[in-house]
Each structure stands twice: as structure tokens, then as C-alpha cells.
Amino acid sequence: MPTNQFDLPTPLYSERLSIRKVEETDIEDLLLVNGDERVTRFLPYETWLNQADGKAWLERMLGFMSEGNTLQFVIIEVATERVIGTCMLFRYDEGSRRAEIGYVMGHAHWRKGYSLEALTALIKYAFSELKLRRIEAEVEPDNVASNNLLLKLGFTCEGLLRERWSDYDTNIYGLLSHEWKPAD
């Protein structure tokens, strides 16, 4: 178990991917991901226009991480050694042993199973090493691919939070450690 219970001391690996904490050197690859309006359509931040947007995002993430309740990762395609997306655990609550999960995948890598593969590795780590009891996710109802991904991972849609983030509704998902079975 890591020294800081909510941490990832070394990268995670799956068949085609590695997952590690974000670094400043990732900004260039992440600009390709977050600079695409198709990708950022359902995200809580604007499409990046330049490296300054990426650096501002990184500063926010590093600030959250320094508070001890957020882990921001990049998803790297092993074959190309390029960052193709991100995933994160955030809003960690030690008392209830729960956190939220978030994820973004570059458009060129959609429909290839990369998000499923990356999140399977992250969820396995969260339940086995971090000893989380519950993982939650919030997704806009119109984001069909993300809603389907969570269901495939074993999450249960627990309801609709109307106007959760002022002007749009959110589906709330939950996955309990004793319910989780890795997706095939």
C-alpha cells in the first residue's frame, strides 16, 4: 500500500496502455485531446486553444492533487508512447472510502476499447490497493457513449440529478467494491 493511502506510486499497466500521474511534459499531447470540441463537448471546461490553456488546467489539477483528494492521470498508448487521454479519481472522502471517477479519450482513439481498458485498470487499483468502498460518476444523459461505458464497467445508474450543474441534468452512477467484476 502506498505511504499516502490515496496515491499511485508507480504506473498501472494493461495490455495496450500505461496510466501514470500527469506531468507538464504531457501538455503537448493533451492539447490534441482537449483541443477537439468533439472531445470537450461534455466536459466541465472549455476546449483548449493553446498550451497556455493546458498549463492553466495542469496548475488546477496539481492544486487539487496537493489537497490530497484528487489523482489526475494520463493514459498512454504503449505502442506509440503518446498520451491519448486522461482519467482521474477525485473528491476522495477517506471517512466513507469513496471517490468519483472521470475520464477523457482523444477522438482518434474512440471506439477501440481504450477507455474500458484504462478504467478497468484504474478501478481495480482503486478497490484493491486504495481500498475504496464506492466509486461514483456523473454523466450528462446525452453522452450516450459514456453512459454505456459505465454500465459495461458494472456501474449502476442510481438516478438523475436535475440541473445538477446549473443548466444541465446529470446521471449519477455508483459502483461498490463487492459488486465489481472486471469487464470482458
N, C-alpha and C positions, 0 to 999 in steps of 0.2 A: 504494500500500500504506500502511496506517495507520502512524503513528510506532511505536506499540506493536503488534507483529505480531498479537497476539491481542486485537483490538479491533473495534468497529464505530463509525466516526467519524460517520456520518450514517445516517438511517433507510433501510431497504430498502423497496421498493415492489413490489407485484404488482397485478393487475387490480383487486382489491377491498380490499386490505389494505395497511397500513404496519406495519413492525416497527422498534421502537426500544428503547433501553435503558429499563429500568423506572425510574420516578420516584415519589416519595412521593405525588404527586397522583393516582397510579393506584390507590391503595388502595381507594377507594370502589367503583370498577368491579370490581376484583379480588375484593372481598367478595362480589359477586353470583356470581362464578365459583367461588371456593373456599369459599363458604358453602353449597354444594349437595353433599349426601352422594353424589349420583349421580356427580358430577364427581370427588370426592376418594376414591372407593372404592378405587382402585388407586394412590393417591399415597402417598409416604413421610411424609406429615404429616397431622395431624388436620384435619377440617373447621373452617373459621374460624367463630367465633361472633360476632365483633365486630371493630371497627377495630384494637383492641389486638393481636389475633392477626395481622392484616395487617401492622401495624408491626413486630411481632417477626419475621415472615417476611422483611420487607424488610431489616431490620438484618442477619439471617443472610446474605441474598443479597449485600448491599453488602460484608459482611465477606469472603465468598468472592471477590467481584469484585476487592477490593483486593489479594488474594493473586496475582492475575494469571492464574488458571487457570479462571475462570468468567465467562461473559457471560450475564446474565439479561435477557430482552427481554419486552416486551408486544406483543400482536397487536392492532392497532386496525382496526376496520371503518371504511373511509374514508367511506362514506355517512352513518354516524351519529357518527363521531369518538369512538366509545366503545371502551374496552378490552374485548375479548371472550375473551381467552386469553393464555397466555404460552408462550414457547419459550426454550430455553437451550442453550448449549454449555458443558460443564463437564468437569472432570477433564482439562483440556488438558495434554498432555505434549509439550513442544517437541522433545525428542530423537527421538521416534517420529512426530511430526507427526500426532497423533490426539487426538480428544476424544469425549465422549459427548454425545448429544442428548436433550433432554427436552422435553415439551410438555403443555399443558393447554388444553382448549377449553370454554367455557361451554356448559351443556346446551342453551340456546336456539339455539345455533349448530352443533349436531351434525348430521351427515348433509347438509351443504351444501357440502362440499369446502373449507372454510376451513383445516382442518389441513393438508391436502395442499398447498394453495396457499402457506401460510405456510412450511411445512417445505421446499418446493421452493425458495423464495427463499433461505431460510437455508442450505440445503445448497449451493446454487450459490455463495453468498458464501463459505462455509467452504472449498470446494475451489478456487475461482478467486482469491479475494483473500487468504484466510488461508493458502492453500497446504497445507491439511490433506491427508494421505495416506489417512487412515482415519477414519470416524465409526462409533461404536458406540451401541447402545441396549439397554436391559434392560427387559423387559416381562413381567408375570405372564401365564402361559399362559391364564388365564381372561379376560383383557382382549382379547376377540376383535377389537374394532374397532381397537385399537392395533396388534395383531399384523398385521392385514390392511393397515393404513395403511403400516407399514414395508415390507411385501412390495411394495405398489404403488409405493413410492418406490424400489424396487430393492435394498433390503437383503436379505441372505441370513441365514436363521436358522442359526446356527452351533452351536447346541446348547442343552441345558437344564442350568442350574446348580441342582442340588438344594439346597434350603434355603439359598439364597444369602444371604438377609437373615433369618436365624434361623428363621423359621417359614413361609416360603413359597418356592416354586421360582421361577426366572426364566428366560425365554428370552433368549438373548444373540444380538444381531444385529450384523452388520458390513456396511459399505459402503465400498468402495475408490474412490478418486477416478477411476481409469481405467475403472471399471465403471459409473459413474453416468451415467444419461441422464434428463433431466427427465421427470416423469410427464406423460402427455397430459391 
